[in-house]
Amino acid sequence: MARDSSRAKEVCSLCASICDACASECEKHQHEHCKQCAEACRRCAEQCRAMG
């Protein structure tokens, strides 16, 4: 992104997709650390989409 790469949007999209998948998996579990991870992953996905 710093060098205005033509692939930046693709990288951000891939990052968002990976974060969504992680959040979905973590949301299946009731442990507090899994809930925290899911929340962090959802926030990361939002930021990735905002950058792309």
KEBADO-701795 format. One record per residue (C-alpha): residue in three letters; x, y, z; residue number from 0. Coordinates in Angstrom, 1 decimal. Each point is the difference from the previous one (the first is absolute). Example, Ala and Ser with C-alpha at 12.3 -4.5 7.8 and 13.67 -1.06 7.14 Angstrom:
residues 2
+------+--------+--------+--------+-----+
: type :      u :      v :      w : seq :
+------+--------+--------+--------+-----+
:  ala :   12.3 :   -4.5 :    7.8 :   0 :
:  ser :    1.4 :    3.4 :   -0.7 :   1 :
+------+--------+--------+--------+-----+
//
This chain:
residues 52
+------+--------+--------+--------+-----+
: type :      u :      v :      w : seq :
+------+--------+--------+--------+-----+
:  met :    0.0 :    0.0 :    0.0 :   0 :
:  ala :    2.9 :    2.3 :    0.7 :   1 :
:  arg :    1.2 :   -0.3 :   -3.5 :   2 :
:  asp :   -3.5 :    0.0 :   -1.5 :   3 :
:  ser :    0.2 :   -3.6 :   -1.1 :   4 :
:  ser :   -2.6 :   -1.1 :   -2.6 :   5 :
:  arg :   -0.5 :   -3.1 :    2.3 :   6 :
:  ala :   -0.8 :    1.9 :    3.2 :   7 :
:  lys :   -3.8 :   -0.5 :   -0.4 :   8 :
:  glu :    0.4 :   -3.7 :   -0.6 :   9 :
:  val :    2.2 :   -0.3 :    3.1 :  10 :
:  cys :   -2.5 :    1.9 :    2.2 :  11 :
:  ser :   -2.8 :   -2.1 :   -1.4 :  12 :
:  leu :    1.9 :   -3.2 :    0.8 :  13 :
:  cys :    0.8 :    1.2 :    3.5 :  14 :
:  ala :   -3.7 :    0.8 :    0.6 :  15 :
:  ser :   -1.0 :   -3.4 :   -1.2 :  16 :
:  ile :    2.6 :   -1.8 :    2.3 :  17 :
:  cys :   -1.1 :    2.1 :    3.0 :  18 :
:  asp :   -3.7 :   -0.8 :   -0.7 :  19 :
:  ala :    0.9 :   -3.7 :   -0.2 :  20 :
:  cys :    1.9 :    0.2 :    3.3 :  21 :
:  ala :   -2.8 :    1.8 :    1.7 :  22 :
:  ser :   -2.6 :   -2.5 :   -1.2 :  23 :
:  glu :    2.1 :   -2.9 :    1.4 :  24 :
:  cys :    0.6 :    1.8 :    3.3 :  25 :
:  glu :   -3.7 :    0.8 :    0.4 :  26 :
:  lys :   -0.8 :   -3.7 :    0.1 :  27 :
:  his :    1.7 :   -0.2 :    3.4 :  28 :
:  gln :   -1.2 :    1.3 :    3.3 :  29 :
:  his :    3.4 :    0.7 :    1.6 :  30 :
:  glu :    0.6 :    3.6 :    0.9 :  31 :
:  his :    3.3 :    0.1 :   -2.0 :  32 :
:  cys :   -1.9 :   -1.2 :   -3.1 :  33 :
:  lys :   -2.6 :    2.7 :    0.4 :  34 :
:  gln :    2.8 :    2.6 :    0.3 :  35 :
:  cys :    1.8 :   -1.4 :   -3.1 :  36 :
:  ala :   -3.3 :    0.0 :   -2.0 :  37 :
:  glu :   -0.5 :    3.7 :    0.9 :  38 :
:  ala :    3.5 :    0.9 :   -1.0 :  39 :
:  cys :   -0.3 :   -1.9 :   -3.3 :  40 :
:  arg :   -3.2 :    1.8 :   -0.8 :  41 :
:  arg :    1.6 :    3.4 :    0.7 :  42 :
:  cys :    3.0 :   -0.9 :   -2.1 :  43 :
:  ala :   -2.2 :   -1.1 :   -2.9 :  44 :
:  glu :   -1.9 :    3.4 :    0.2 :  45 :
:  gln :    3.3 :    1.8 :   -0.2 :  46 :
:  cys :    1.3 :   -2.0 :   -2.9 :  47 :
:  arg :   -3.2 :    0.7 :   -1.9 :  48 :
:  ala :    0.3 :    3.7 :    0.8 :  49 :
:  met :    3.6 :    0.1 :   -1.4 :  50 :
:  gly :   -0.9 :   -1.9 :   -3.2 :  51 :
+------+--------+--------+--------+-----+
//
